[in-house]
C-alpha cells in the first residue's frame, strides 16, 4: 500500500523533499581509522549525508562536528556512554530538537540530498518521512485502533483507514495479538505491546526512516527480544537508526555502528563521534582504543 503518487508529488513539491527514489551512490570511502566512514564495500543509497554537524543548547555545545553517511535498509546503531549526545544526534535527524530552548545546529543534515534545516522545508513533512519512537512507550489514552489511525486521519488519509491500521499493526508484529480488541484502551497493553503499538503508530503513514531512541530500555528480556526481531524484519522496508546502551543488542541487530563519547574540547567535554564502521569492525577490530575499551566494558 502506498500514497497516491499525484498527492505525494504535490505535497513534496512545496517542501523541497522528494519522495522515495533510488539514488545511485559510489561505494563509501574508507579512511585510515574508519572514523567518519564505513567499511562496507557494496554501493548503497545514501539516506542521510551528515556533514560537520554540531549542536548547541544555548552556550553549551552538546555535539562536536559530526560527519557520516547513513544507508538505506540498514540498521545503524548509535552507542556510547550517557551524556555523549546520542539522543541529541538522532533527534536532530528529524528536527525534534527544534522546540528545545537555545537549540541551534551547525553544518548540514542532508536527506536524499536536501537540507533538512533549509528555510523552505516543512518540519511536519520531515517528521512524516522520518518517524521516531521514544525510550518509554507513550500510547495515547485512546483505543488501540485510534492510536494507529491518529496520524493517517490528521493527514487526510481517511480512505481505507481500516486497511492502513491493519497493515501497520501487521508490520509491527502486533495484529495477531490485538485484532479482536482494537477498541480496547491502548493502556491495557503490556509494556512490550505498547512499544510495538508506538512503532505501528510511527509506520502507519509509511515513513522512509524509523528512529528508535532506546526502544527496549524499559522492557523485560522477552519484550526486548520481540523489539529486536521487529527491527530485523522492518529494515527490509525502512532505514532504521537506533540508540542503545546495550552492546549485545547492538551486536545482534546492527549493520553499522556509530560510537560517540565525550571528548575534551577547549574547557569542556563535548559529545564526539569517535568511530563509525560496520558492526563486525566495531565489535571485533575497532580502530580506536576508546571504542575497544567501551565495547569490551572497560568504561561506560
C-alpha positions in Angstrom: 0.0 0.0 0.0 1.3 3.4 -0.9 0.2 7.0 -1.1 -1.4 8.3 -4.3 1.6 9.3 -6.5 -0.1 12.6 -7.5 -0.7 13.6 -3.9 2.8 12.7 -2.9 4.3 14.8 -5.8 2.1 17.8 -4.9 3.0 17.6 -1.2 6.7 17.3 -1.7 7.0 20.0 -4.4 6.1 22.5 -1.7 8.7 21.4 0.9 11.8 20.6 -1.1 12.0 16.9 -0.1 11.5 14.4 -2.8 9.7 11.0 -2.5 11.5 7.7 -2.2 13.7 7.3 -5.3 16.6 5.1 -6.0 19.8 7.1 -6.0 23.0 5.5 -7.3 25.8 6.2 -4.9 29.5 5.5 -5.0 31.0 3.0 -2.6 31.7 4.7 0.7 35.3 5.8 1.1 37.4 4.1 3.8 39.8 6.2 6.0 42.7 5.0 8.0 40.8 5.0 11.2 37.3 4.5 9.8 36.2 7.5 11.9 33.8 9.1 9.5 33.2 6.3 7.1 32.1 2.8 6.7 34.0 -0.2 5.5 31.1 -1.8 3.6 32.3 -2.2 0.0 28.9 -2.5 -1.6 27.4 0.7 -3.0 24.1 1.6 -1.3 21.7 4.5 -1.5 22.6 7.3 1.0 19.7 8.4 3.0 21.4 10.8 5.4 24.6 12.6 4.5 25.6 14.4 7.7 28.3 17.0 7.2 30.1 18.7 10.0 27.0 18.7 12.2 27.4 20.4 15.6 24.7 21.0 18.2 24.4 23.7 20.8 21.9 24.3 23.6 22.5 27.9 24.4 26.1 28.3 25.3 26.5 24.5 25.8 28.0 22.5 23.0 26.3 19.1 23.0 27.8 17.6 19.8 31.1 18.4 18.1 31.4 18.4 14.3 30.0 15.1 13.2 30.3 13.7 9.7 28.9 10.3 8.5 26.5 8.7 6.0 23.6 6.5 6.8 22.5 4.0 4.2 19.1 2.6 3.1 17.6 -0.5 4.6 20.3 -1.0 7.2 20.1 -0.8 11.0 22.5 1.8 12.2 23.1 1.6 16.0 24.3 4.7 17.9 26.2 3.7 21.1 28.2 5.4 23.7 28.2 6.4 27.4 25.5 8.6 29.0 25.6 12.2 28.1 27.6 11.9 24.9 24.8 13.2 22.6 23.3 10.0 21.2 19.7 11.2 21.6 20.6 14.7 20.5 22.1 13.2 17.4 19.0 11.2 16.3 16.5 13.8 17.3 18.4 16.2 15.1 17.7 14.0 12.1 14.0 14.8 12.1 14.1 18.2 13.8 12.6 17.0 17.1 15.1 19.3 18.9 13.6 22.5 17.3 11.4 23.1 20.3 14.3 22.8 22.8 15.2 26.3 24.2 18.5 27.5 22.8 18.9 24.7 20.3 20.9 25.5 17.2 22.6 23.3 14.6 25.7 23.9 12.6 26.7 22.1 9.5 24.2 20.2 7.4 21.8 17.2 7.6 21.1 16.2 4.1 18.2 13.8 3.5 18.3 12.4 -0.1 20.4 15.4 -0.9 18.1 18.0 0.6 19.0 20.1 3.7 16.5 19.1 6.4 17.1 22.5 8.0 16.7 24.5 4.9 14.4 27.6 5.2 11.8 26.2 2.7 11.5 22.8 4.4 8.3 22.0 6.2 9.0 20.4 9.6 5.8 18.4 9.6 6.7 16.8 6.3 10.2 16.0 7.6 8.6 14.2 10.6 6.2 12.4 8.3 9.0 10.9 6.4 11.3 10.4 9.4 9.4 8.9 12.2 10.6 8.5 15.8 9.8 6.2 18.7 11.0 7.2 22.2 12.5 5.3 25.1 9.4 4.7 27.1 6.1 3.6 25.4 3.8 6.6 25.1 0.5 5.4 23.7 -2.3 8.0 23.6 -5.1 7.4 26.1 -7.3 6.2 23.3 -8.2 2.8 21.8 -5.6 0.7 20.1 -7.3 1.4 16.8 -7.3 5.2 17.3 -3.7 5.3 18.3 -2.7 3.8 14.9 -5.3 5.8 13.0 -4.3 9.1 14.6 -1.6 10.2 12.1 -3.4 9.0 8.9 -6.5 10.8 10.0 -4.6 14.0 10.6 -3.0 13.8 7.2 -6.3 13.3 5.5 -5.7 9.7 4.7 -9.2 8.6 5.6 -9.9 6.3 2.7 -9.3 2.7 3.6 -8.4 3.7 7.1 -9.1 0.2 8.4 -6.6 -1.2 5.9 -3.9 1.3 7.0 -4.4 0.3 10.6 -4.3 -3.4 9.9 -1.2 -3.1 7.8 0.7 -1.0 10.4 -0.2 -3.5 13.2 0.9 -6.4 11.0 4.2 -4.8 10.2 4.7 -4.1 13.9 4.0 -7.8 14.7 1.0 -6.9 16.8 -2.0 -7.7 14.7 -2.5 -11.3 15.8 -2.4 -10.2 19.5 -4.9 -7.3 19.2 -7.1 -7.9 16.2 -10.1 -8.9 18.5 -9.6 -5.9 20.9 -9.0 -2.9 18.7 -11.5 -0.8 20.6 -9.8 -1.6 24.0 -7.7 1.1 25.6 -4.1 1.1 24.4 -3.1 1.5 28.1 -4.4 -2.0 28.7 -1.5 -3.5 26.7 1.7 -4.8 28.2 4.8 -2.6 28.1 6.2 -4.5 25.1 2.9 -4.4 23.3 2.7 -0.7 24.0 6.1 -0.1 22.4 5.2 -2.1 19.4 2.0 -0.1 19.2 4.0 3.1 19.2 6.1 1.6 16.3 2.9 0.8 14.5 1.7 4.4 15.0 5.0 5.7 13.6 4.9 3.5 10.5 1.2 3.9 9.8 1.9 6.7 7.3 4.8 4.7 5.7 7.8 6.9 6.6 11.1 6.4 4.9 13.1 6.3 8.1 12.4 5.0 11.6 14.4 6.5 14.5 14.3 4.4 17.7 15.6 6.1 20.9 16.4 3.2 23.3 13.2 1.4 22.4 13.8 -1.6 24.7 15.5 0.0 27.7 12.3 -0.1 29.8 11.3 -3.6 28.7 11.8 -7.1 30.1 14.0 -9.6 28.1 11.1 -11.3 26.4 9.7 -7.9 25.2 13.2 -6.8 24.2 13.7 -9.8 22.0 10.4 -9.0 20.3 11.6 -5.5 19.6 14.9 -6.8 18.2 13.1 -9.3 16.0 10.9 -6.4 14.8 13.9 -4.3 13.9 15.4 -7.1 11.8 12.1 -7.5 10.0 11.4 -3.8 9.4 14.7 -3.0 7.9 13.6 -4.5 4.6 11.0 -1.7 4.4 12.6 1.2 6.4 16.0 2.6 7.2 16.5 2.3 11.0 18.6 4.3 13.3 18.6 3.0 16.9 20.1 4.4 20.1 21.0 1.7 22.6 23.1 1.3 25.7 23.0 -2.5 25.3 26.2 -3.7 23.5 24.8 -7.2 23.0 21.7 -5.7 21.4 23.7 -3.5 19.1 25.8 -6.6 18.1 22.6 -8.6 17.4 20.7 -6.1 15.3 23.1 -3.5 13.8 24.7 -3.5 10.4 26.6 -0.3 11.1 27.6 1.3 14.4 28.4 4.8 15.4 30.3 5.2 18.6 30.1 8.5 20.4 31.9 9.5 23.5 32.8 12.7 25.5 36.0 14.4 24.3 37.8 17.2 25.9 37.4 20.2 23.6 38.6 23.5 25.0 37.5 23.9 28.5 34.6 21.3 28.3 33.7 17.8 27.4 31.7 17.5 24.3 29.9 14.6 22.6 32.1 13.5 19.7 31.8 10.8 17.0 34.8 8.5 17.7 34.4 5.8 15.2 31.8 4.7 12.6 32.1 1.4 10.8 30.3 -1.9 10.1 29.2 -3.7 13.2 31.8 -6.5 12.8 34.6 -4.0 12.7 33.4 -2.1 15.8 32.9 -5.2 17.9 35.8 -7.3 16.7 38.5 -5.0 15.4 37.8 -1.3 16.3 40.4 1.2 15.1 40.3 3.5 18.1 41.3 2.4 21.5 38.4 4.2 23.1 36.0 2.2 21.0 37.7 -1.0 22.1 37.5 0.0 25.7 33.9 0.8 25.5 32.6 -2.3 23.7 34.6 -4.5 26.0 33.2 -2.9 29.1 36.3 -1.0 30.3 34.2 2.1 30.8 30.7 3.5 30.2 
